[in-house]
Amino acid sequence: MLPSPQVCVSTLVTVSTMAVVDLYLLEQSMLGPRGGARPPVWPCVAVALGDLCFLLALRFVSAGVVSEARSPRRGFANALWFLFLSLLQLKLFFVCQNYRQERRPPDPLARKTLTLLLSVCLPSLFLILTGADYMTPLRRKQEVRSRLLWVVVDLLDVLDLQAGLWEVQGSVGVPLWVEGIVFFYCYVLLLLLPCVSLTELGAAALPAARKEAIYPWLSLVTINVFTLVPRGVGMLWYRDPRVSTVFLGKNLLALAVKLSSAWERHKKGSRGLAGAGATTGLGNQTRDVASEQATEQEQECTSPVASSTRYHTLSRTHGHSHSLSHVSLDPTETSLGPAYISHEL
């Protein structure tokens, strides 16, 4: 099979991003304390072998996933994102360690360029993996775009928190174990959250898809709540100037919005349960009326003397109900509407 445009564009984005990060690694090995005028041979070979192994693993893993998954494009998207983020974060870990150990004056422009590259490439790759499969005229585009917007903003939030580890170090020395925890926490979020969103968007196209979404609650807890801790501690305790107060305000605003929407859904659910209870009561009333009519018919069969009297009574009742058929059934206009509906049911 010929590769689709989604595969071609996503492969181009992943390879270009890996190439730029490889250039950062080679530049650090060349200009570090033990570097020379040219990059050493072994770092170049190691970087090239790493990229080649990534492409081979992506080829065979995606082939196996596509043959087993219910949606081949969704399986390819999850496999590509998982392998790409695993190798990219491994390289970023060595970039952070080299920036921490280098003895020459730091270059703020190079570090901020790396942050800009990641903030453009990662959301772009996610949108490419979702756009070719789900942004079709058969789907409701507005709903899908709103979901994708939340995922992209969450990706930028996590990248901003992680970028504070390799950008210009301030005068405040954060412990090494704290930086390690923050780095791997961001790594887990970048690895899992887009895969969860891709899975939910793919499952929404299936006939028997569940309407409940896990991603909003997962994002609420892992990003809008837990990321407040390192940002708040860094700003108040360490007085770290690298803390982004913009994303801190975004976390508080998203927390308020998501909690209010969850409360609205809870109120709608309670109203739905109340309506279901009223429907159940109406059904019980209908069954009671039917049982009373059956009892009257049995009494007519056993008591022939009073059958004529009951016949006249039923005739009058039937005529009265027939006259009520011309009356509006709106409960606000007449109080006999529910009784008439019950009788007809």
N, C-alpha and C positions, 0 to 999 in steps of 0.2 A: 504494500500500500504506500502511496505517495504521502509524504508528511503534509499535514494540514497547515494553514496559515498560523493557527494558534501554536502549534509545535515549533514552527520556524521562528516566530517572533519571540516566544518565551525562551527558546534556546539562545537566540541572539542576545537577549537581555542578561541571561545568566552567564554566558561566556564573557561578555564585556565587563560585567561587574567583577567576576573572578579575575580577569586580566588586570583591572585597575588595582584590586587589593594585592595581587601578586607584585605589581610594580612598587607598592608601598613596602612590602616585605623585602624585595630586592634592594630598594633604596636604603632601607635601614641596615641591611647587611653590608652595603657598600660604604655608607657614610658613618657607620658606627665607630666605636672606639677601636675595633680591630679590623675595620674595613680598609679597602684600598681604592685605587682609581677605577677599577672595573668590578662588577659583581662577581663573586666567586662561582666556580663551576657547580659545586654541589648544591648550593641553594637553588640555582636555576634548574638543575635536574630534578630536585625534589619538588619544586613548584610545578614543573611540567608533568611529572608523573602523577602528582595529586590531581591535576585537572583532567588528565587522561583517564585515570581510574574513576573519577566522578562521572565522566561521560559514558564510560562502559557500564558502570553500575546503573546509571539512569536508563540506559538502553535496555538492559536485561530486566531490571526491576519493573520498569513501565510496561514491558511486554507481558510479564507475568501478571501484573495488576490488571492490565486491560483485558486479558483473557478470563480473569476470575471476577472482576467487578461487574455489578449490574449496569453501571454507566461507565463506559470506557474513558470518556473525557474526564469525568470526575476522578477516576482512579489515576489517570496520568497526572492530573493537576496536584493531587495529594502527594504522589510519589516524587514529583519534581520539586515541590515546595519543601518536603521533608529532607531530601538529600541536599538540595541547594543550601538550605539554612544550616544544616549540620556542618558542611564543609566551610561555609562562609564564617560562621561563628568560631570555628576552630582557628581560622586564619586571623580573625579579629582579636582573638585571645593573645596570639603571639605579637600582633601589632601593639596591643596595649602594654604587654610586658616589655617590649623594646622601647616604647615611649617612656615607660617608667624608669628604665635602667640607663637610658642614654645620658651622656655627660655633656653633650654640646648644647648650646642655647636652643630652646624649642622654637618650632616654626608654627605659629598659630594658623597661618593661611592653609598649610597642608592638612592640618588636623580638621579644620572646619570644612575643607573641601571633601574630605572623607565622609564627614557627617552629611554634607549636602548630597553626595553621591548615593549614600545608602537611603536617605530620605526620599530620593526620587526613584531609585531602582526597585526597592522592595514594594512600595505601593503600586508601582507600575506593573510589576510582575504579577501581583495579586489580581489587579484589574484585568490583565490579559488572560489569566487563567479562568476567570469567571465570565468575562464578556463574551467570548466565542461560544460558550455553551449555554448561557442562561439569558443573555440580553437579546431575546428574540421577540418578534411581534406577537407571538402566542402568549407570552408572559406579561404580567403587569409590571411595566418598567419602573413605575414610580416606587413601588414597594421594594423592588430589588435594588434600585439606586439608593434608597434610604438605608438599607442594610449595608451596602458596600461603603457608604459614607462613614458609618460608625466604625467599620473595620479599619478603614484607612486612617481615620483620626486616632484610633487606638494604636495602630502601628507607629504612627508618628510620635505618639506619647511615649511608647516604650523605647523607641530609638533615641528620643531626647534624653530619657533617663540613662540609657546606656552610653550615649555620646559624652556624658560628663566624665567618663573614665579615661578617654583618650585625648580629650581636648586639653587646653592649657591648664596645667596644675597651678592651683592658687597657693597662697601662703599657708593655708590650713592643711595639715597632713591627716588624711583619713586613713584609718588602719587598713592593712592589706586584706584581712579577712572580710572586712565590710565590703570592699570593692569586689572581692571574689563572689560573695553572696549576691550582690546587686547584678553582677555580670551574668551569672548563671540563671538568676531569676528572670532577667530580661530574655535570655536565650531560650528558656522554656516557654515563655509567653509568645515570643516570635515564632517558635516552632509549632505550637499547638493551636493557638487561637485562629489563625487563618485556615488550618485544616478543619477545625470544627465548623467554621463558617462555610467552607467549600462543601463539606458533607451535608450541612443543612440546606444549602441552596440546591444541591443535587437531589436530595430526598424530597424537596418540595415539588419537584416535577413528577414524582411517582404518583400513581393513583391512590395508594393506601398510605400516604404520608401523614404524619402527625402534625397537628397545628402548633404544638408547643415548641418553642425555640429555647435551646440551652445557652446559646451564645450571649444574649443580653444579660442573663444572670451571671455567667462566667466572667464577662467583661466588667460587670458591676463590682464583683468581689475582688478579682485579681488585679484590676487596673485602677478603678476609681476609688477603691478603699485601701488596698495594700500599698499602692505607690504613694499615697499621702504620707506614709511613715518615713521613707527615706528622704522625701523632699522636705517634709516638715522638720525632721531632725537636722538635715543639712543646712537649712536656712536659719533655724533658731539656735541650735546647739553649736554647730561648727561655723556658722556665719559664712557659708560657702557661697561665693558670688556666682557659681555655675548653675545654681538651682534655678529652673525656669518657673517664674511666678505665673507666666501665662498658662502653662499646662497645669499648674497647681489650681488656678481658678477654673480651668476646664474640668478638672476632676470634681471639684465641688459642684459646679453647675450640672455636669452629667449625673452626678449622684442625686441631686434634687429632681432632675427631670425624670430619671428612671424610677425613682421611688414614687413620684406622683403618678406616673403611668401605671405602675404596678398597683397602686391604691385604686385607681379608676377601674382597672380590670377586676380587682377584688369586689368592688361595689357592683359592677355589672354581673359578676358571677353570683353574688348573693341575690340580686334581683331575679336572675334566671332561675335560681332555686325556689324563690317565692312563687314565681309564675308556674313552675312545675308542680308545686304543692297545690296551687289553685286549680290547675288542670286535673290533678288527681282527685281533688274534692268534687269537681264537676262530674268526673267519671263515676265516682261512688254514688252521687245523687242520681245519675242516669240509671245506674244499675238498681238503685232502690225503687225508682219509678217503674222500671221494667218488672221487678219482682212483685210490686203491688198489683200491676196489671195482670200478671200471671196468676196471682192469688185470687183476684176477682173472677177471672175466667174459670178457675177451678170451682169457686163457690157457685157460679152460674150453672155449671154442669151438675153439681150435687143438689142444688136447691132450685127446682123449676118454678116454684111459686113466686120467688122474688126476682126471677130473671127479667120479667117485663119491666119492673120498676128500675132495675139496674140498666136495662136497655134505654129507657127514657133518660136516665141520668147521664149515661155515656153519650147519648145523642146530643144532649144539651152541651156537655163538655166538649164534644167534637165540634159542634157548631161555634162554641165560644173560641176554641183554639183556631178554627178556620177564620174567624173574624180577626183574630190577633195576627194572622199572617200578613195583613195589610198594614200593620203597625211597624214603626221603625224598631230595629233590633239594637240600636245603640243604648248601652246601659245608662248613659247620661240623659237620654230622652225619656225612657220608660223603665220602670223597675221590673217589668215582666219579661224583659229580654232574656236573662239567663234561664228563667224557668221554661220559656218557650224553646230555647236552644236545647235544654236538657230533654224536654218532651220529644222534640224531633229526633235527637240522637238516640 
